Amino acid sequence: MDHPRDDCARLRAGIVSKLNQNSVQIRFGSSEELRHEFEKNISNRGIFIETESTFEVRATIDVEIVLDYCAGADSDAASNVAITLRGEVVHCVPISMTAAGATPGVAIQFEDSARELCESFEPLLTAAAMGNPEFMPLGDAAAEPTSSGMDAALQHSQDPNSATSTNASSGSSLGDGATEAQPSTSRDRRGAHREAVRVPVRIMPAMSPPFEATSRDLSASGILLTVKTVPLPVGEVVRTCLWHPSGEPSIEIDGQVVREIKNKSGRIAAVAIAFDRHQAADPPTRDLIDEVRHAGHRSRLGGISGSIVDLGLANMLQMFDSSAPLGTIVVDRDGEQGWIAFAQGQFLHAELGAAAGPDALVAMLDWGEGLFHFEATVDEKIVANATPRSLEGVVFEAMCALDERGRSDEQDDGDEEDDVCVVGVSTMFRVDLEQAEILRSLLGKTEDAVLELAKSGMATAKLKEIIPESSDAIQEALESLVERGVLIPR
């Protein structure tokens, strides 16, 4: 599994020291390190610090920024602290999650607004851009700002009139719709910074009743929504209601549907809405959009991303449940996006398009391929509205439902010939759990290993790569399980 991004939890180049339970110190060895971390994370009011030290969630913490590359910097001198930021610990990634591919550390949300952070870091970034390596105290910063990362950060955080075009084949990015809705200007072409944000929104079309939807990502110029049941054709005028992360207040923004994202079967899975640029530029609206985007950014800090092919979604759910007290797995495939939330071994909720709860889980467990992102957080509204059930029990029931569906498909194809099925390198399998339980005591060591990994959705080639047996022995075990009806090739 790959770590999600190089812009999160990447303070390896810097030195992180835990001064006490309420403060940490981050030392940067170059202006490039500082600029990179500021533009990617700090300007979004959050940071993920890679550390094995433990902190209390919701605790107040001071983050001291020290610039070791400044002339005369003394590693032991407290006077060389460039900035001290006050923040709150929003979540921790424990050492136990390293087995799942995670980086242990702590995510911190800063108290200062994005603009206040930009103003605090401006002297340091400006000095670096002017080629001045010496320490520049904040109170002595008299130079006029030059073109630097400061401009980019302000543009990302504050520009309500820009738009960007990306390939959204995974259904997770807002594309070029905003430029279709509004004439392009040089300011527009700079691009509006997007954050993956999964929050409930209310959509009020001009020609049909309002309905609830879920966002995928959000920028100052528009929003990408998962389509559940109500179609929104390109060109339709809509009003979008967004809520502040704290729950209040809400804002309403007019806009227009500018793009559709279809899944593999041709169904519309998501739509992009371009906001009215004048409404989005209104300070209260702009500030609320920023707060929602920053909340999305913070929730993803320290997360894990990768392919579901390697382990299978069922195995990943068990793995994350055993190593994290709570979490949300977001899964993407061919334009579709779904998510599963759990806490303390309990299944909370899942959604995939119009499907919700266990039905959505069944549909996602049937995916043989796709991408996932795990974050060790759960939306408080989901926790408040959930009816918890055993995660292990819900997953078992979902696997049984898939098995029953497979047997039904086999019966529907009853007129097919009884030829021996050829198990190829890309073959994947459904598992007849009842048959597996009946024959469990008769299975050999290799057959048992094949069965357990096949449950997770692995293909033949991956089984042969992982199981420490010869390829011929694994092939023989696969064919034996198929013949006895334990494994059903897909």
N, C-alpha and C positions, 0 to 999 in steps of 0.2 A: 504494500500500500504506500502511496505517496502522500507526503505532507501537503496540505492544501495549497500553500502559496509561500513564496520566498519573502513576502512582505509581512508575514506574521511570525511571531516567536523567533525572530532572527536577530537576536541581540548577542549572537555568539561572537561576532567581531568586537563587540563591546564587552565590558566586564561588569557583571552584576554582583553586587554585594548586599547582603541583608544586614543593615545596621542594627536593627532591633525589630520587634514584632510590628512596629508601626511605621517603619521607614526602610526604603531600599535606595541604593545608589547605583546609577548607571553611568559608566565611563565610556566615552566615544573616542576612538583612536584617530579618526579622520573626519573632515567636514563632509565627505561623501556619505559616511555612515549616518551622521546626524541628519543630513538632508533627506536621505532615503527613508529613514524611520519617521521623520516629521511628515513628509508628503504622503506616505502610505498609511500611517496609523495615528500619530499624535494629532494631526490636523482634523482627524475624525473623532477626537475626544476619547481615544482609548489606546491601550498598549498591552501587548502580551509579553511578559518577561519570562524567559526560559530559566527556571530555577527549580531545584529540588527542595528548597525551603518551603515550609508550610505557613499559610496565612488563614485567618478567619474570614469567611465570606461575609460581606456587608461591613467589614471593618474599615475605618478611615486610615489612609496610608499616605505618607509623604514620599514622593519620588524626586530624588536629587539628580540633576543632570550635570555631569562633570566632563569637561572637554580636555582630554589628555594631550591633544595635538596643539593646544595653545602654547605660545611661548612662555616658558617659566612655570608651567603647570607642575605643581608638587603633588605627588600621589597621596600624601598624608595631610595636605592642607585643606581644611574645611573652607577656607576663604576662596578656593577655586571652584566652588559650586556655582555654575552659571545660572541655573534656574531651579527652584524647588516648586513642584506641582503637588497640589492636594487632590487626592482621589479616593475612590471606593473600590474595594475588591468585589468584583461582580461574579467571578467564578474561578475555580482552581482545577488544574489537571493534575491528578495525583501520579506518583511514580508508578503505581500499579497499572496505569494505562499505557506504559511503554510497550507492554506485550502486544497491545492492539495497534501499535504504530504511532502512538501519540507522543508529543513532546511535553514532559512535565513542566508546569509553570503556573503563573498567575495572571489573570486578565484584570486590568484596572481601568475604571472609567474616571476621567478627570472632571473636577467640579467646574473648571473654567469653560466658557463657551468656545466654539470654534474660532470666532473672531478674536477673543481674548488670548487664546493660545497663539494665533497668528501674530498678534501684536507683541507677545512676549518673545517669540522666537525670531521675529524679524531682524533685530540687530545682529544676532548670531549668524543667520543665513546671509544677510546682506554683507557682513564682514567677510564671510567665506567667498562670496561671489566676487568681491572686489580684490581677492587675492591677499587679504590681510589675515594672517594666521593667529594674530595675537588676541588674547582675551579681551572682549569688548563688554564691559559692564552695562547692564540694561539702562541704568540711569544716565550713562554718558553717550548714548547712541544719538548722534546728531546728524549723521549722514542721511542723505536722501535715499529712499529705497531704490534699488536697481532691479533689473530683470533677474529674478532668481526663483528658487523653489517657492518663495513666498507668494509670487504671482500665481503659480500653478495651484497652490493650495487654496488661495482665496478664490480662484476661478472655480475649482472643484466644489468648494463649499458654498459659494454664494451666487454663481452665475445662473439665473433662472431662465435665460433665453437661449441656451446652447443645446445641441443635440449631437449624438454620435451614431455611427452605423457600425454594427458588428454582425458576425455570422451567428445566428441564434438557432443553429441546428439542434442544440440540446434543449432549447426552450427556456434558457435561463438568462437571457440578456435582452434589454430593450434596444431595438434596432433603429433603423433610419427613419422611423415614422415622423418624428418631430420636425425634421427638415422638409418632409412632404407637406405638413400642415402649415408651415410658416416659411416665408422667404428666407433664404440663407444669407447671413451677414458674416463678416470676418470674425465677429465675436461669437456667432453661432458655431463656426467651424472649429473653435477651440475644443468643443466637446463638453458635455455635461457628465460629471462623475456619477457613476451608478453604484449602488450597493445592493447586494442580494438581501432583500427584505421580505420576509414572509409574515404578513400581518393581515387581519381581516379588514376589508374595506366595503363600503356601500356604494353601489353603482346605480345611478338614476338616469336611465335613457330618456330621451325626449319623447319617444313614441311608444314606450312600453313601461310596465310597472317596475319599480326599483327591486333590487335583489342584492344578496350578500355575495362577495367574492373574496379570493385570497391573492395577495400580491406575490410576485416572484422577485422583481427588483424595482428600484425607485431611483429617479434622478430629479434634478430641479426642473427638467423639461417634460417628464412623463412617467408612466408606470406600465409595467408588464403584469398582466393578470392571468391566472389560471381560469379557463372556461369550465364551468360545471355543467349547467343545463341550458342556460339562456344564451342563444347566439347573439353576437354583436357584429354585424357586418361592417366592413371598411366604409368609412364615411359617416357612420352614425354619430350624432352629437350626444354626449353623455356628461353627467356631472358626477364627480368622484368625491366621496366623503372619507377623509382620513382622520384618525384619532391620534392624539398625542400619546407617546409611550406610557405616560402616567394615567391615561384614560380620558383626560380632559385637558384642554378644550378640543373640539373638532373643527375641521375646516372643510369647505366645499369648493371644488375647483372645476370649472367648465373645461371641456376638452373634446377631442374627436378621435374615433378609432382609426388608426392609420395603417395597421398591419395585422395579419393573421399568421399564426404558427400552427401547422398541421402535423399530426402524428403520422406514423408509418401507414396507417390504413386510410389516411386522408381526412380524418375528423379534426376539426379545429380544436386544438388543445390550449391555446393561449392567444391573447390579443394585446397589442400595444396601443396605448392611449397617449396622445400628445396633449399636454396641458396648454390652456390659454396663457400665452407668455406674459401678458399684463397682470393677470391674476396671480400667476406664480411669482411675479416680481414683488408683489405686495409683502412688506416686511413680516407681518404675522404669519402669512402663508409660507414664505420662504423659510422662516425660522422653524416652523413646525415640520416641514419637509426635511430640513437638516437634522432635527432631533430624531425623526423616524429612521433616517438613513444611518445616523451614528449608532442608534440602538442595534440596527442590523449588523453593522460592522463589528460592534463589541461582541455580539453573540457568536460570531464566527471566529474570533481570535482563539488560537490554540486548537482549532478543529482538525479533523482528519479527512482527507479525500482520497478516492481511489475508485477502482473498478469492482463491481459486485461479482465479476466472473471468478475471481481467484478463490473466494471463500463461500460465496452464496449469501443471500440476505439473511436467511434463518440463522446461519452460524454467526454472522456479524452481530445480530441482535443479542444472541447469547453472550458473545464475547464482550460487547460494550456493557451489557447489563451486569456482568460479573466484575467489571473494572471501574464503572462509574455509577454514582448514586442516582443519576438521572441524565437524560439526554434526548436529542432529537436526531433522527436520521432522515435526510432529504435525498430522494432518489430521482434521477433523471434518465429517461430513455426515449429516443426518437420524438422529442418535442413534448412528451408527457412528463409531469413532475408530481411526485407524491411525497408524503412524509409520515413518519411514525414517531410517536412520543411515548416515553416510559419514565418511571421513577420508582426507586426502591423495589425493583423486581415486579412492578405492576404495569400493565398495559394501560395507557391513558387514552390515546385516540390515534387515528390514522385517517388520512384523506388522499384520494387519487381521483381527480376530476369530480364527477358526481357521486362516486362511491365514498363511503365513510365507515369508520369503525372496522370490525373484523373483515367486512367485504372488501374494503380497500387493501387490507393486509394480504388477503388471499390473492388479489390481483397482482400486487407487487412481488410476492413470493414466487409467482409463476414466471417472473422475468428471468430469463437466462443471462441477460447482459444489461449493461447500463452503468452509470456512474453514481457514486454516493458522496455525501458530505455529512460527517457526524460532528455535532457540537454539543458540549456538555452542559446544555441549558434547555429549559422548557418554558414556553410562554406561560406566564402566571394565569392568564385567562383559561388556558387549556387545563391546568391543574385544578382551578376552581370549578370548572364545569364537568370534570371527568367523573365517570363511574369506574373506579379502578378494578381491574381483573388481573389474575395471575398472568404475567407475560408468557411464561412457559406453557401454561394451559392454552392461551389464545393462539400461540404459534403452533402447538400440536393440533388444535382443532382446524387451523388453516391448512396445515399439511394434509390432514385427513380429507378436507374438502377438495383439495387439489387431486388427491388420489381417487376420490369418488368421481370427480369430473373426468379423469383419465380413463377410468373403467367405462364410464358412460360413452366416451368417445370411441372406445374400442368396440363397444356393442353396436354403435351406430354404423361402424364400418365392418359389420359382420360378414359381408360378402367378399371381403378381401381374401386373397389366397393365403394358405398356411405355409408360405415359404419361410425358411429360417432367416431371422432378422440379422443383417450384417451390422456389427457394432464397429463403427468407424471412429477415427480420432476425434471428430467433432460431435459425436453422439452424446446427448444429454438424456437424463432419465427421470421419470416419475417413480415414486416408491409406493408399492402396495404395503402399507403399514401393517395391515392385518396378516397378510401372507408372511411378511418379515418376522412378525412376532411368533407365528406358528412354527416357522423353520429356524428360529434363532439358535436353538440348541444344536442344530445339525450343521451350522455354518462353520467353515474353517476360518483360520486366522486372517487369511488374505480376503476371503469373502466378506468377513465382518468389517474389515477396514474399508473395502470398496463400498459396502452398503452405507456406512456412516458418512463417508465423504460424498457419495452420490445424493444423499438427502439434501445436501447444501446446494445442489445444482451444478456440480462440477462436470465438465466434459471428460471424455475418455483420456485425452492427451494430458489433462491436468492431473487426473488420478494417477497415471503412470509416472508423472513427474514427482509426485509427493510421496506415494507409498514406496517404502524401501524393499521392493520385491522386483523380480525381473518382469519385463514387459509381457512376456509370454504367460507368466503366472497370473498377472493382473487381467490379461485378456481372457484367459480361461475362467477366472472367477467371475468376470462380467458376463460372459456367455452362459455360465451355469446359473447365475442369478436371473438372467433373462428367461432362460428355459423354464425355470421353476416359478415364474410369475412374480418374483420379488421386485425386479426392476423392469420398467416398461419404457422402452426407447421413445423419445419424443420425435 
